[in-house]
Amino acid sequence: MAEQKKVSCPVGVPTQLTPVAVNSARIEADREYWLCATLADTAPTTYEDQLRLLPDTIVTEDVAMSKLFGGLGTDVYLWAWPVGDPAFGDLDVSISYS
């Protein structure tokens, strides 16, 4: 079943975007953040070796997560880890996946 939602992510900590492992997703946000992937439903402890996304970058659903996170496999849990000044407030990430 397709899921589409907006997730509010506080600066400085990882926030889970998908409650299940996915192999593709459409993701968009208007500020810089790290897109992180894990094999389990456990938050990443670092954003090293993750994907840094700049403002207004869109990850389209036709991009397989295995292409973005090659060492992890085909299905991953996704997390957003916003960076920057907390004074700007939470980062809203729009995500859809199936």
VMD Tcl script that draws the C-alpha trace (Angstrom):
set ca {
  {0.00 0.00 0.00}
  {1.36 3.41 -0.97}
  {2.10 5.83 1.85}
  {2.58 9.57 1.56}
  {3.32 11.84 4.50}
  {5.20 14.85 5.79}
  {7.59 14.16 8.67}
  {8.76 16.92 11.02}
  {12.44 16.39 11.86}
  {14.25 18.29 14.65}
  {17.75 19.59 13.88}
  {20.66 17.54 15.18}
  {19.04 14.11 15.57}
  {17.94 11.37 13.16}
  {14.19 11.05 12.58}
  {12.72 7.90 11.10}
  {10.99 8.49 7.76}
  {9.81 4.94 6.99}
  {8.38 2.44 9.52}
  {9.24 -0.40 7.13}
  {12.24 -1.17 4.94}
  {11.78 0.23 1.42}
  {13.61 -0.20 -1.86}
  {12.51 3.13 -3.35}
  {10.94 6.38 -2.20}
  {10.22 9.91 -3.34}
  {11.77 12.36 -0.86}
  {11.85 16.14 -0.81}
  {12.76 18.91 1.65}
  {13.57 22.60 1.35}
  {16.66 22.65 3.58}
  {19.91 20.70 3.83}
  {19.90 17.36 5.65}
  {21.51 13.94 5.67}
  {19.45 11.07 4.27}
  {20.48 8.00 6.25}
  {19.70 4.34 5.70}
  {19.82 1.40 8.11}
  {19.06 -2.29 7.77}
  {17.14 -2.40 11.03}
  {14.58 -0.20 12.72}
  {17.41 1.38 14.73}
  {18.53 5.00 14.41}
  {21.93 5.64 12.87}
  {24.59 6.85 15.28}
  {26.43 8.97 12.69}
  {25.75 10.46 9.31}
  {29.21 9.55 8.02}
  {28.95 7.54 4.78}
  {25.36 8.71 4.33}
  {23.86 10.92 1.63}
  {23.99 14.71 2.08}
  {21.05 16.36 0.36}
  {21.05 20.05 -0.41}
  {17.96 22.30 -0.21}
  {15.21 21.45 -2.71}
  {16.86 18.20 -3.77}
  {14.29 15.61 -4.84}
  {14.96 11.87 -4.71}
  {12.58 10.29 -7.21}
  {10.88 6.93 -6.75}
  {12.61 5.46 -9.78}
  {15.97 5.61 -7.97}
  {16.59 2.37 -6.10}
  {17.94 2.72 -2.56}
  {20.57 0.13 -3.48}
  {21.99 2.71 -5.92}
  {22.16 5.38 -3.21}
  {23.30 3.11 -0.38}
  {25.14 0.36 -2.25}
  {26.69 -1.38 0.73}
  {23.41 -1.98 2.55}
  {21.34 -4.04 0.16}
  {18.01 -3.42 -1.53}
  {15.57 -2.65 1.32}
  {16.44 -0.06 3.97}
  {14.83 2.06 6.66}
  {15.19 5.76 5.88}
  {16.03 8.55 8.32}
  {16.44 12.31 7.97}
  {19.16 13.99 10.02}
  {18.84 17.78 9.62}
  {21.88 19.97 10.09}
  {22.23 23.67 10.74}
  {20.87 26.18 13.19}
  {18.01 24.88 15.40}
  {16.61 28.43 15.39}
  {15.20 27.68 11.93}
  {12.93 25.08 13.51}
  {12.17 21.54 12.45}
  {12.75 20.35 8.89}
  {9.64 19.04 7.12}
  {10.42 16.13 4.82}
  {7.84 14.98 2.29}
  {8.11 11.26 1.58}
  {6.11 8.71 -0.38}
  {6.87 5.02 -0.66}
  {5.15 1.67 -1.12}
}
mol new
graphics top color blue
foreach p $ca { graphics top sphere $p radius 0.5 }
foreach p [lrange $ca 0 end-1] q [lrange $ca 1 end] { graphics top cylinder $p $q radius 0.2 }
display resetview
